[in-house]
Amino acid sequence: MTEAAPHLPRRVVVTGAAGKLGRVVVAHLRGRGVEVLAVDRVGGRDPRDVGGEFLLVDLTDYGQVIEAFTGGTDEHGGTVDAVVHLAAVPAPGLTSNASTFANNSAATYNVFAAARAAGIKRVVWASSETVLGLPFDTPPPYAPVDEEYAPRPESTYSLNKALEEEMARHFCRWDPDLVMVGLRFSNVMEVADYAAFPSFDADPALRRWNLWGYIDARDGAQAVERALVHDVPGADVFVIANADTVMSRSSAGLMAEVYPGVPIRKALGEHETLLSIDKARRVLGYEPRHSWRDHVDDGAAPGSA
Ligand SMILES: NC(=O)c1ccc[n+]([C@@H]2O[C@H](COP(=O)([O-])OP(=O)(O)OC[C@H]3O[C@@H](n4cnc5c(N)ncnc54)[C@H](O)[C@@H]3O)[C@@H](O)[C@H]2O)c1
């Protein structure tokens, strides 16, 4: 293993490590020399194996979480410097509302509480774009949407994400040295997903539910790395999306057609994201490096966003 970049935590637990985003985050951090204990309730020796150091943990069981975080499990010792918590039922409607809430709220409480008990001062976790008011049946207050208005959860899944953000604020109030960063990821995409993107253009209503946003999993991993070196104590949240939309139509044109009454707060680039990443750029130094346009011919020049 390469030496960890000096500014990065040495040993990090990543939860949800067998998931779509988690697998990319684990590989990314290991590539940067971070010692990662990958944790999930599935994986290990099954086909979704993430490889490397891996521990099967059901995060709804506090005892398992505290053991993982304090290095108590045989073969998995070592002081944990930071936690990246990505495990969740990752969308509304995949399980019953009550089951989504029970799993996600217990998992996140246990992760936050066990990190506190273990003296871990740095927690990065996956919040969600949904707290911005998705699926925008009620139009957004303005565009691009950002972190400046209060969460507007419209589903049980999103309600839980909003409560997690509130919970983080209180954990940080209890411990003034704690750094907690919530990343409000947009819809996570892998390169294989991009083949479908040109078909979105025919009907702007198809993807209006998240203002035509997305996040390339590799850029999601970059955001996690940036959040892991964020050094300001307290809880903060950031919208994490790519720099462009999923559409070939212009962002201004989409808003004018679908949300004509919504104020547009800035001069928009041709395909500029309507999920503002200005704060993540400014505070975290996040800068997306990927675009679906680099992988699929949308009829426009590559990287024209
Ligand atoms: N996929 C998206 O479009 C999207 C968008 C915004 C936010 N997010 C958030 O990002 C995170 C990662 O999402 P993803 O797309 O990789 O989801 P995913 O379903 O691919 O991965 C989530 C992983 O969490 C694990 N998990 C769930 N409950 C667990 C528990 N109790 N104990 C241990 N492991 C558990 C699952 O086994 C799974 O491997 C989630 O928190 C999700 O809510 C996802």
The ligand as an SDF file (V2000), in Angstrom:
LIG
                    3D

 44 48  0  0  0  0  0  0  0  0999 V2000
  -27.8900    6.1210   -5.1860 N   0  0  0  0  0  0  0  0  0  0  0  0
  -28.2720    7.3880   -5.2070 C   0  0  0  0  0  0  0  0  0  0  0  0
  -28.7280    7.9100   -6.2470 O   0  0  0  0  0  0  0  0  0  0  0  0
  -28.1390    8.2330   -3.9590 C   0  0  0  0  0  0  0  0  0  0  0  0
  -28.4760    9.5920   -4.0090 C   0  0  0  0  0  0  0  0  0  0  0  0
  -28.3270   10.3820   -2.8730 C   0  0  0  0  0  0  0  0  0  0  0  0
  -27.8440    9.8120   -1.7040 C   0  0  0  0  0  0  0  0  0  0  0  0
  -27.5420    8.4700   -1.6850 N   0  0  0  0  0  0  0  0  0  0  0  0
  -27.0420    7.9060   -0.4410 C   0  0  0  0  0  0  0  0  0  0  0  0
  -25.7090    7.4560   -0.6750 O   0  0  0  0  0  0  0  0  0  0  0  0
  -25.4520    6.2920    0.1070 C   0  0  0  0  0  0  0  0  0  0  0  0
  -24.9420    5.1720   -0.7890 C   0  0  0  0  0  0  0  0  0  0  0  0
  -25.9390    4.8620   -1.7480 O   0  0  0  0  0  0  0  0  0  0  0  0
  -25.7180    3.7210   -2.8510 P   0  0  0  0  0  0  0  0  0  0  0  0
  -26.3390    4.1820   -4.0950 O   0  0  0  0  0  0  0  0  0  0  0  0
  -24.3020    3.2880   -2.8650 O   0  0  0  0  0  0  0  0  0  0  0  0
  -26.6350    2.5750   -2.2310 O   0  0  0  0  0  0  0  0  0  0  0  0
  -26.4510    0.9810   -2.2860 P   0  0  0  0  0  0  0  0  0  0  0  0
  -27.7500    0.3560   -1.9390 O   0  0  0  0  0  0  0  0  0  0  0  0
  -25.7870    0.5460   -3.5450 O   0  0  0  0  0  0  0  0  0  0  0  0
  -25.4280    0.7460   -1.0780 O   0  0  0  0  0  0  0  0  0  0  0  0
  -25.8350    0.8960    0.2520 C   0  0  0  0  0  0  0  0  0  0  0  0
  -25.1730   -0.2110    1.0530 C   0  0  0  0  0  0  0  0  0  0  0  0
  -25.5570   -0.0580    2.4330 O   0  0  0  0  0  0  0  0  0  0  0  0
  -25.6630   -1.3470    2.9960 C   0  0  0  0  0  0  0  0  0  0  0  0
  -26.5240   -1.2990    4.1880 N   0  0  0  0  0  0  0  0  0  0  0  0
  -27.8080   -0.8720    4.2590 C   0  0  0  0  0  0  0  0  0  0  0  0
  -28.2590   -1.0290    5.5130 N   0  0  0  0  0  0  0  0  0  0  0  0
  -27.2270   -1.5370    6.2460 C   0  0  0  0  0  0  0  0  0  0  0  0
  -27.0880   -1.9440    7.5980 C   0  0  0  0  0  0  0  0  0  0  0  0
  -28.1190   -1.8620    8.4630 N   0  0  0  0  0  0  0  0  0  0  0  0
  -25.8940   -2.4220    8.0050 N   0  0  0  0  0  0  0  0  0  0  0  0
  -24.8600   -2.5400    7.1440 C   0  0  0  0  0  0  0  0  0  0  0  0
  -24.9390   -2.1970    5.8390 N   0  0  0  0  0  0  0  0  0  0  0  0
  -26.1210   -1.7060    5.4060 C   0  0  0  0  0  0  0  0  0  0  0  0
  -26.2780   -2.1970    1.8730 C   0  0  0  0  0  0  0  0  0  0  0  0
  -26.0110   -3.5730    2.0770 O   0  0  0  0  0  0  0  0  0  0  0  0
  -25.6000   -1.6160    0.6330 C   0  0  0  0  0  0  0  0  0  0  0  0
  -24.4600   -2.3820    0.2400 O   0  0  0  0  0  0  0  0  0  0  0  0
  -26.7540    6.0090    0.8470 C   0  0  0  0  0  0  0  0  0  0  0  0
  -26.6900    6.5720    2.1330 O   0  0  0  0  0  0  0  0  0  0  0  0
  -27.8100    6.7010    0.0340 C   0  0  0  0  0  0  0  0  0  0  0  0
  -28.9350    7.0490    0.8280 O   0  0  0  0  0  0  0  0  0  0  0  0
  -27.6620    7.6840   -2.7730 C   0  0  0  0  0  0  0  0  0  0  0  0
  1  2  1  0
  2  3  2  0
  2  4  1  0
  4  5  1  0
  4 44  2  0
  5  6  2  0
  6  7  1  0
  7  8  2  0
  8  9  1  0
  8 44  1  0
  9 10  1  0
  9 42  1  0
 10 11  1  0
 11 12  1  0
 11 40  1  0
 12 13  1  0
 13 14  1  0
 14 15  2  0
 14 16  1  0
 14 17  1  0
 17 18  1  0
 18 19  2  0
 18 20  1  0
 18 21  1  0
 21 22  1  0
 22 23  1  0
 23 24  1  0
 23 38  1  0
 24 25  1  0
 25 26  1  0
 25 36  1  0
 26 27  1  0
 26 35  1  0
 27 28  2  0
 28 29  1  0
 29 30  1  0
 29 35  2  0
 30 31  1  0
 30 32  2  0
 32 33  1  0
 33 34  2  0
 34 35  1  0
 36 37  1  0
 36 38  1  0
 38 39  1  0
 40 41  1  0
 40 42  1  0
 42 43  1  0
M  CHG  2   8   1  16  -1
M  END
$$$$
